[in-house]
Amino acid sequence: MQSSRIFIVGSGVVGAATGEGFLAAGHEVTFIDIAPERVRALRARGLDVRTEIDLTAEPDSLIFLTLPTPNDGHSYDLSAFTAGTASVGRALATAQAHHTVVVRSTVPPGTTEGLVRTVLEELSGRTAGAGFGLASNPEFLRAASAAEDFAHPWMTVIASRDPQTVERLRTVLAPFGGELRTFADPAEAEFIKCAHNIFNATKISFWNEMWLVAQKLGLDLDPIAATVARSAEGSINPRYGIRGGAPYGGVCLPKDTRGFLGFADSVGVEMPLLSAVVATNDRLAQIVDHEVDTATHAAGADQLRTRAADPVAVTGRQQHEPA
């Protein structure tokens, strides 16, 4: 594998694991960070650490943005991320080579082609694509095992409008193994990372709600949850339930979601997550029914016959369980 020149902008848990993983694979890596204690710690480990990025005499490089993006209430605080991006934009202004900026931080969808592209273009005087490459490569690292997760990823996602940028990142990242998926729109990759974390959080909260009910009944939830994890199609079938815009229907899912809410209430347990599941499904059903009614009035007789042959097309519902 050919060695690449790599800069890691933001050298916390994610940045350190990313940079050291690339180092172990034979790449030339420089860490960028402004926190004095972090700089000292990384230098003590023999790493090349700098407090600012200088691309003046550097060859073509990959610049990974691994900056913090904490929440501020119900929004992302992108102040540190923006400041780090700005430092890269200023460095690009004096660069001689063609560099590729890769957003690895978790950011809201649209950030790479919105905030990042705008800041880089304004401060560098260059245009994305021609003057520098731009891509999204979200991290899937757990804090407790970040180095191991980088070295042996189960999933790698790359997105860029430029096919050559996608291929360049594929060349660098594919040797680590794991499933690799590519996209043309960086917002898709950003959305994947947000949904990835939110799905995990939702699953944890789901079983915590169930735990509250089990506690009231004097039941041990662990073997119950372990069994459901193997019996429920939603756990064992990756394609189950992922077609957006199609609410669940049939008999069992509407019956049991509503019925269990009443049962939980009878034992004194509130289930806000399950309540939200029902409310969301009802709202989607209303939207789909409205769209079907509108389409029915507009469709000709041939279109109606075609749609009637496909129950999902008519109802818009995901029939994932026995009627």
Secondary structure by P-SEA (a helix, b strand, c coil): cbbbbbbbccccaaaaaaaaaaaaabbbbbbbbccaaaaaaaaaaccccccccccccccbbbbbbccccccccccccaaaaaaaaaaaaaaaccccbbbbbbbcccccccccccaaaaaaaaaacccccccbbbbbbbbbcccccaaaaaacccbbbbbcccaaaaaaaaaaccccccbbbbbccaaaaaaaaaaaaaaaaaaaaaaaaaaaaaaaacccaaaaaaaaaaccccccccccccccccccccccaaaaaaaaaaaaaaaccccaaaaaaaaaaaaaaaaaaaaaaaaaaaccaaaaaaaaacccccccccccccc
